[in-house]
């Protein structure tokens, strides 16, 4: 085998399933417990920072659910879905039709015969077009119509697929769901009310929402009872042991002649911070470099500084590039806080900003700018009114940029 022709086993693309899913056994076990519910009391929120592997784990949950006898339908939520309650209804109906389109239902069709109509019974698929017709014919508000559709669909699923335990509606990027009080549209509230209503009727339709941690505060703002309605699975970074497995297993499975030594493994573990995306990225780059070094008869070494520059361009630069100079100054102040990797307050930022040769920030300025940075997906606010970076290791990236911010 020519070493240069070896296929790189690492996959750092957004949402790409890694060759080995490490360190998520507890979350999978907790999800299995939710699948054992006879009556759906708890739904699921899967949350965490960007790059922590939410989308990948969502795919694993799908495999687990199907193996446990559940149906699964999923999609990615965009902000346009929240513009009106009707749009959200059509999103859910479209996703529902994916699992019901193979089911036939009876419909009466009237055919003209002379001056009198003759009624005939025909079979039609429960696809999106026919679900839409049922929705239009139903009485009441959008929420009433959607409840009717979901109840009708479960009746048909149960009749045609009696072995099925239930149906999971899984939505990624669910932090995009919101209530717009200004325009009096309440898509998120409607979603929660509809699922709570049908679950009280013992219909086993489970809601699985995946997204950034801002999803929790939005749900509580919409309906305070959501804390009792969901089990929250917060994905943290991997332990050192799990990180090493994520590094080693892909090349062990391929019986690869290129190996990472202990120093390389320790370096990648440290620099990745335990975040799955970073592990995959650093491993992919290191593997490619090792191939070239091996072919040239060189000692295998990891040019980590060069790889980190490439990571900055690939993962951070796009988000950083859309910021104003003043926003960058604010983030630079935050990056110098001792607690920046955990959580921080407005007052801590204001106090820290007075230590540097920049125009200090006022409380109102910080509040306003943090709200803007939440929209960009760089910051999130937790339920206790404190803030955190929504992007892992953003503080380290900022410090690497050598922003013109120095102490007085």
N, C-alpha and C positions, 0 to 999 in steps of 0.2 A: 504493500500500500504506500503510495506517495503521500508524505505527510501534508504537503501543501494542498492536496485535494480532499483532505478531511472535511467533513461537514461540521460546521460550528453548531454545537448542541444547544447553545444558549439563545433565548428569545426575549429581548428587552422591549418589544413593541407594546404599545398601550393595550392592555386587556388580553395580550397573547398568553395562552396557557404555558407555564414553564414546563420544562421536561420533568421536573420533580416538584410537587407541592409540599413544601416543608412547613412544619410548625403550626398547622391549622387544625389539628386533631380535636382540640377542645371545642372550637367553633362548629365543626362538623357534627360533633356529638350533641351539642346544644340544639342544632337544627333538627337532628333526628328526633329529639324529644318533642319538638313542636309538631312533627309529622305524626306522632303517636296520639295526638289529641282526638278524642271521639267527637267532641264539640269544640269548635274553634273559639277559644277564649283569648289566646295570645297570637298576634301576628308577629312579624319579624322586621327589625331595622338592622341593616348591615352598614356600618359607618366606619370612618377612619380617614386619615390624610390621603392626599393623592400619592400614588406610587406604593401604597401599602398592600395592594392586591385584592381590592374589593370585587372588581369585575371578574377576575380569575376565580375567586372563591364562589361567586355567583354561578359561574358555569359548573363548578363542582357540586354545588347545591342542586343544580338541575339534574345532574346524573344521579345523585342520591335520591332525590324525590321520585324520579321515574322508576328507579329500582325498588322503591318502597310502595309502588302502585298508585302514584299520584300523576295527574296531568299537569303540564307546565306550559305557560305562555309568558312571554317576556318582551320588553321593549326598552328603549332609552327615552327618557322624558326630556322634551324641550320646553322652553318657557312659553312657547306659543300654545301648548296644550292647556295652560292655566288661564288663557285670555278669557275664555267663557266656560260655563259649566257644560254647554253643549259639545264643545271641542273635546273635553275630557270624556264625555259619554261615548263619542265616536271613537276615541282612542281605545277605550276599554272594549267596546263592541268589536272593533277590528281585531283586537288581540284574542277575544273570545272566539271569533269565527274561525281562527286557525285550528282550534281543537274540536269545533263542532261541525265543520263543513262536510265531514264524512257521514254525518247523521241525516237521515231523511225524516221529514215530518209530513203529515197529511194536510192538504189544503183543498178547500172547495173551490172549483172553478165553474163559473156559469157560462154555458155555451148557448147561443141563440138557436132555437129550433122553431121555425115559423114565427108566430107571435108570442110564444112563451119560451122562457129560458129553461134550459136543462142543466141541472147541477151534476157535476162529476167530481169524484175525489181523485186527486193526483198526489204523487210523492214529489216533494221538492227538497233540496239540500238546505241545511241550516247554515248557509254561508252568510257573508256580510250583507249582501244585498237583501236577503230575506229577513235577516235580523233587523236591518234598518227599517224594513216595512213594518215589522212588528213594533218597533220603537215608535214609529210615526203614528201607528194606530192606537197606541196605549194612551190612557188618560192621565192627566196630572202634570206636575212639574218635571223637569229633566230628571231629578232624583227619583221620582215615582216611576218614571218610564224605565230608568236603568234598573231599579229594583225588580220590576216586572220581568225585564229581559233576563237578568241573572237567575231569578227563580224559575223561569220557563226553561232556560238552558240547562239548569241542574236536573230538572224533571226529565228532560230528554236524555241527558248524559246517563242518569241513573237507569233509565229504561233500556238504553241501547248498550251501555257498558257497565253492567252491574258490579264488575270487579274493581272499578275505579274508586279509590278512597276519597278523592277530592281534586280540586284544581287550585294551583298556585298562580297568582298574578304577580310577576316579578318586574320591578321597574328600577332601572339603573339611572344614575344622575337625578335622583328624586328630589334633591335639594332645589331643583327648578320649579317644583310645585309650590304654589302660594295662593293666598287670598288677596285680592286687590280691592281693599275697602274703598279706595278713591273712586273706582269705576263700578263698585258694587257687584263684583263677581267673586264667587266663593267656591272655586273648583276644589281646593284642598279640603275644605269643610264638607263639601258634598261627597267626596271620595270616602272620607272617614265615616260619615253618617250612613252612607249606603252599605258599606261593608259591615259596620256594626249591626245594622238592621237585619241583613240577610243571615249573619252569623247567629243572631238571636233566634232565628227560625231554623237553626241547626243545619244550615246549608254549608257544607265544608269547602268554602272558597276562602283561601288564605291570601293576605296581602304581604308581599315582601318588598320593602323599599330599601334601595341601596344608594348611598350618596355621602357627600361631605358632612361633617358634624353639624353644620347649620341646619340640617334637616330636623334635628331634635327640637330646637327652639321654635322652628316654624310650626311643627306639629302641636306643640304645647300652646303656642299662641292661638292656633286655630281652634283647638278643643282641649281643655285641660285634662279630660279623661284619657287622652291618648297614652299617658304613662301606664295606665292599666291595660291598654289595648295591645301593647307591643312588648316583646322581648328585644332588648338592644344588645347587639353583638358589636362591640367596638374593637376593630382590628388594630392591634399595636404592632410595633416593629418586632422582628423575629429575635429570639434569643441567640446568643453566640453559637450554641450547639445546633439550633435549627438553621442558622445562616451557613454553617459549615456543611450541613447536609445538602442545602440548596446549591452550594458550590461544587461539592464532590460527586453527588449522585449522577448528574448528567454524563460526566466522562466515565464514571465506573460502569454505567449501563451500556455505553457504547464500546467498552473495552478499548478505550482510546490510548494510543501510545504517548500522547501529550498529557503530562500530569502537572498538577499544581503542588508545589512543595509547601511545607508548613509556613514559611515566611510569606509566600504569596497568599495563602489562605487567610492568615492572620491580617495581612494588609487589606485584602478585599473586605473581610469581615468588619474591620475597623472603619474603613472609608465609606462603606455602604450604610453604616449605622443600623444595619438590620432591616433595611427597607427592600422588599423583594425586587422592585424595579431596578434599583441601583445595583443590587447583586447581579442581576441578569446583565445589565449594561457593562459593569466592570469586568465580569467574567467573559463576556463576548469579546470585548476589546483586548483583554489579556490573552485569550485563546488565540486570536488572530495574530497578535504580536509574537507569541510563543512559536506559532507555526513558521513564521518568517525567520525568527532567530534560530530555530532548530535546523531549518533548511540551509542557513548560512554558516552552520557550525558554531554559532555564538552561544555564550552562556545565557540561560533563560532568566531574564530580569523584567520587572514590571515598571515601566516608565509612568508612575502613578500621576505625576504632575501633568503630563501631557494628556493622559486619559481624563483627568478631572476637568481640564479645559474643554475637552470634547463633550463631557457630560454637561458642563455649564451651557454650552451652545445648544445641546440637544434638548435639555429638560427645563432650564431656567430662563434662558435668554429671551424667549418669546414673551414670557410673562413680564420680565423686567423691562423689555423694550417699549411697552405701552404706557409706562408710568411717567408722570411729570417729575421734574427735578425735585420739587418740594416733597412729593410722595417718596422719592428715593431717599431724601434726607430723613424723613420720618422713619422709614424702615431701617435705615442705618442706625438711628438712635435705638430702636427696638433691638436690633442685632447686638448691641453692646450691653443690654440688660443681662444680669446674671440669670434671670428666670426666663430668658427669651425662648428656650426650648420647651418650656412647660406652658405658663400662662402669665399674662401681665395686665396691668390696669392702665387707665387713662392717666391717673395721677403719677404713676411710676414713669410713664413716658414723658410727661411734662417736666418732672423733676430732673430726669436724665438729660433732657435736651438743653438744660441750662448749663451743662458742663462743657459744651462744645462751642466752637467758633462758628456758630450758625445762629440765625434768628430763632430764638426759643419759641416753642409751641405753647399756645394757650389751651385750656381744657376744651373750649368750643371747637378750636381748629382740629385738635386730635380726634374728637368725637366725629366731626364731619368727615375727616379724611379716612378714619377707620371704616366708616360706613361705605365709602367709595371703594376701599380695598376689599371689603367683604364681597361687593358685587364682582370684582375682578377675580375672586376665588383665591386670594392670597392670605386672607385673614378670616377667622370665624369667631363668633361670639358665643360663649357657652351660656347655659341657663343661669349661671351665677353672676352674669354681667362682666366676666373677665374675657380676655381675648387670647388667641393663640395663632401661630402660623398654621395655615391650612396646607402648606407645602413643606414636606420634610426637608430638613437641612437648609432651609432658605437662609437662615442666619449665617451659615458658613459660606454660602454662595455670596451673600452681600459683603462679608468681610474680605472675600477674595477680589472684590471689584475695586478695592482701594478708593472708595468714595472720599472726596475731600471733606472729611469731618474729623477734626482733631480737638483734643481737650484744651481748654483755656489755660 
